[in-house]
């Protein structure tokens, strides 16, 4: 049976990294579909980034509505992603008048901030009708910690020190030679095609990511538990 997995995330490069992780974790055939942000009028209205993730959860996972029925019929699992650095933001950045942010805790340990952010996200979908097939994915400080570990951890082991608390990992990637640079230095814009080209290496080095990034290990464990419970 082909597993169908829907992914709600901040952006397309996060989708690529999560899909690479799933390729390392799931032995069966699966199809991953980007639910948010999609290139659709509704998704454009919600916006991209972390704001779009919160709004998607609020609009879609609040009750047994039509969208939930469609999601349940379509997907075996739904992954919801946020980067842990969202804990430093404010909802006013999204045009929302809502409490809860910022909620950042000192790092290390990374888990304190992640736990607060996960609880906040869950509060936006009280009584989530898809709770039994939802996995929340919160890399610390951001998805790029996983990318740096997979791509450069063996070549530069010093970068692995407190990698989940390193707020400069995007700058680290932006500082690489032009031929391998995933992030543009001047704007810190992520180059989707470069991420896609690195996906296989991220999958191949996923064991190293879970060894050094505790949130990656939690994500892997949660995926395995969900698949085992549903016997998928």
C-alpha positions as CSV (number, residue, x, y, z in Angstrom):
1,X,0.0,0.0,0.0
2,X,1.2,3.5,-0.9
3,X,1.2,5.7,2.2
4,X,-0.2,9.2,1.6
5,X,1.3,11.9,3.8
6,X,0.2,15.6,3.8
7,X,2.7,18.2,4.9
8,X,2.0,21.6,6.3
9,X,5.2,23.6,6.6
10,X,6.7,27.1,6.5
11,X,8.1,26.8,3.0
12,X,9.2,24.6,0.0
13,X,12.7,24.0,1.3
14,X,11.3,22.7,4.6
15,X,9.1,20.3,2.6
16,X,12.2,19.0,0.8
17,X,14.1,18.4,4.0
18,X,11.1,16.7,5.7
19,X,10.5,14.5,2.7
20,X,14.2,13.6,2.7
21,X,13.9,12.6,6.4
22,X,10.8,10.4,5.6
23,X,12.7,8.7,2.8
24,X,15.3,7.6,5.4
25,X,12.6,6.5,8.0
26,X,9.9,4.9,5.9
27,X,10.7,1.7,4.1
28,X,7.4,1.5,2.3
29,X,6.3,3.5,-0.8
30,X,4.8,6.8,0.1
31,X,3.6,10.0,-1.5
32,X,4.2,13.4,0.2
33,X,1.9,16.3,-0.7
34,X,2.5,19.9,0.2
35,X,-0.8,21.1,1.8
36,X,0.6,24.5,3.0
37,X,1.9,26.7,1.4
38,X,0.3,25.6,-1.9
39,X,0.2,27.8,-4.9
40,X,-3.5,28.3,-4.6
41,X,-5.7,31.4,-3.9
42,X,-6.5,30.0,-0.4
43,X,-2.9,29.4,0.4
44,X,-1.9,32.8,-0.8
45,X,-4.5,34.3,1.4
46,X,-3.1,32.4,4.4
47,X,0.4,33.5,3.6
48,X,3.6,31.6,3.7
49,X,6.0,31.0,6.5
50,X,5.0,30.3,10.1
51,X,2.0,32.7,10.0
52,X,0.5,30.5,7.2
53,X,1.0,27.3,9.3
54,X,-0.8,28.7,12.3
55,X,-3.7,30.1,10.1
56,X,-4.0,26.7,8.3
57,X,-4.3,24.8,11.6
58,X,-6.9,27.3,12.9
59,X,-8.9,27.1,9.7
60,X,-8.7,23.4,9.0
61,X,-8.3,21.4,12.2
62,X,-10.7,23.0,14.6
63,X,-13.7,20.7,14.3
64,X,-15.2,17.8,12.3
65,X,-15.6,20.0,9.2
66,X,-15.6,19.3,5.5
67,X,-11.9,19.9,5.1
68,X,-11.2,17.3,7.9
69,X,-13.4,14.8,6.2
70,X,-11.4,15.3,2.9
71,X,-8.0,15.1,4.8
72,X,-9.0,11.9,6.6
73,X,-10.1,10.2,3.3
74,X,-7.0,11.4,1.5
75,X,-4.0,11.0,3.9
76,X,-2.7,8.4,6.3
77,X,-0.7,11.1,8.2
78,X,-0.5,14.9,8.4
79,X,2.8,16.5,9.4
80,X,2.7,20.0,10.7
81,X,6.1,21.9,10.7
82,X,7.3,25.0,12.5
83,X,10.9,26.1,13.2
84,X,11.7,26.6,16.8
85,X,12.9,30.1,16.2
86,X,9.2,31.1,15.7
87,X,9.1,31.2,19.5
88,X,10.9,34.6,19.2
89,X,8.2,36.1,17.0
90,X,5.0,37.9,17.7
91,X,1.5,37.2,16.2
92,X,1.3,40.9,15.4
93,X,3.8,40.1,12.6
94,X,1.0,38.1,11.0
95,X,-1.6,40.8,11.5
96,X,-3.1,38.7,14.3
97,X,-4.2,39.8,17.8
98,X,-3.4,36.7,19.7
99,X,-1.3,35.9,22.9
100,X,1.4,33.2,23.2
101,X,4.4,34.7,21.4
102,X,7.2,35.1,22.1
103,X,7.6,32.0,24.2
104,X,11.3,31.3,23.9
105,X,13.4,29.6,26.6
106,X,17.1,29.6,27.1
107,X,18.9,27.1,24.8
108,X,20.3,24.6,25.7
109,X,18.2,22.7,26.3
110,X,16.4,23.0,23.0
111,X,13.4,21.0,24.2
112,X,12.0,23.7,26.5
113,X,11.2,26.1,23.7
114,X,10.0,23.3,21.4
115,X,7.6,22.1,24.1
116,X,6.1,25.6,24.6
117,X,5.8,26.1,20.8
118,X,4.1,22.7,20.3
119,X,1.6,23.4,23.1
120,X,0.9,26.8,21.5
121,X,0.3,25.2,18.1
122,X,-2.0,22.6,19.6
123,X,-4.1,25.4,21.2
124,X,-4.9,26.6,17.7
125,X,-6.5,23.3,16.9
126,X,-8.4,22.3,20.1
127,X,-9.9,18.9,19.9
128,X,-8.0,18.3,16.6
129,X,-10.1,15.6,14.9
130,X,-7.0,14.3,13.1
131,X,-5.0,14.0,16.3
132,X,-4.5,10.3,15.8
133,X,-2.8,10.9,12.5
134,X,-1.0,14.2,13.2
135,X,2.8,14.5,13.7
136,X,4.2,17.9,14.8
137,X,7.7,18.6,13.5
138,X,9.7,21.4,15.2
139,X,13.4,21.5,14.3
140,X,15.6,23.5,16.6
141,X,16.6,26.2,15.9
142,X,15.4,25.7,12.4
143,X,15.4,23.1,9.6
144,X,18.8,24.2,8.5
145,X,20.3,22.6,11.7
146,X,19.3,19.3,10.1
147,X,20.7,20.3,6.7
148,X,24.1,21.5,8.1
149,X,24.4,18.3,10.2
150,X,23.7,16.1,7.2
151,X,25.8,17.9,4.7
152,X,28.8,19.2,6.7
153,X,28.8,17.4,10.0
154,X,31.5,14.9,9.0
155,X,33.7,17.5,7.3
156,X,33.3,20.1,10.1
157,X,32.5,18.3,13.3
158,X,32.9,21.5,15.3
159,X,29.7,22.9,13.8
160,X,27.8,20.1,15.6
161,X,28.5,21.6,19.0
162,X,25.1,22.7,20.3
163,X,23.8,22.7,16.7
164,X,20.2,22.9,17.9
165,X,20.9,26.2,19.6
166,X,23.0,27.7,16.8
167,X,21.1,30.7,15.5
168,X,23.7,31.2,12.7
169,X,23.3,28.0,10.7
170,X,21.6,29.8,7.8
171,X,24.6,32.2,7.7
172,X,26.9,29.2,7.7
173,X,25.2,27.8,4.6
174,X,25.2,31.2,3.0
175,X,28.9,31.4,3.5
176,X,29.7,28.2,1.5
177,X,31.4,28.4,-1.9
178,X,29.1,29.6,-4.6
179,X,29.0,26.3,-6.4
180,X,27.4,24.6,-3.4
181,X,25.7,27.5,-1.7
182,X,22.1,26.7,-0.6
183,X,21.3,30.2,0.7
184,X,22.0,33.5,-1.0
185,X,24.2,35.6,1.3
186,X,22.8,39.1,0.6
187,X,19.1,38.1,1.2
188,X,19.3,34.8,3.0
189,X,16.9,33.5,0.4
190,X,16.9,29.7,0.2
191,X,17.6,28.2,-3.2
192,X,15.0,25.5,-3.7
193,X,16.8,23.7,-6.5
194,X,20.0,23.4,-4.4
195,X,18.0,21.9,-1.5
196,X,16.4,19.5,-3.9
197,X,19.8,18.4,-5.2
198,X,21.0,17.8,-1.6
199,X,17.9,15.7,-0.6
200,X,19.5,12.3,-1.2
201,X,22.6,13.2,0.9
202,X,20.3,14.4,3.7
203,X,18.5,11.0,3.5
204,X,21.7,9.0,3.4
205,X,23.1,10.9,6.5
206,X,19.9,10.9,8.5
207,X,21.3,8.7,11.2
208,X,23.9,11.5,11.9
209,X,21.1,14.0,12.1
210,X,19.2,12.0,14.7
211,X,22.4,11.5,16.6
212,X,23.1,15.2,17.0
213,X,19.6,16.8,16.7
214,X,17.3,15.5,19.5
215,X,14.2,17.0,17.8
216,X,15.0,15.1,14.6
217,X,15.1,11.9,16.7
218,X,11.7,12.8,18.3
219,X,10.2,13.4,14.8
220,X,11.5,10.0,13.6
221,X,10.1,8.3,16.7
222,X,6.7,10.0,16.3
223,X,6.5,8.9,12.6
224,X,7.4,5.3,13.5
225,X,4.8,5.3,16.4
226,X,2.1,6.6,14.1
227,X,2.8,4.1,11.4
228,X,3.0,1.2,13.9
229,X,-0.3,2.2,15.6
230,X,-2.1,2.3,12.3
231,X,-0.2,-0.8,11.1
232,X,0.7,1.0,7.9
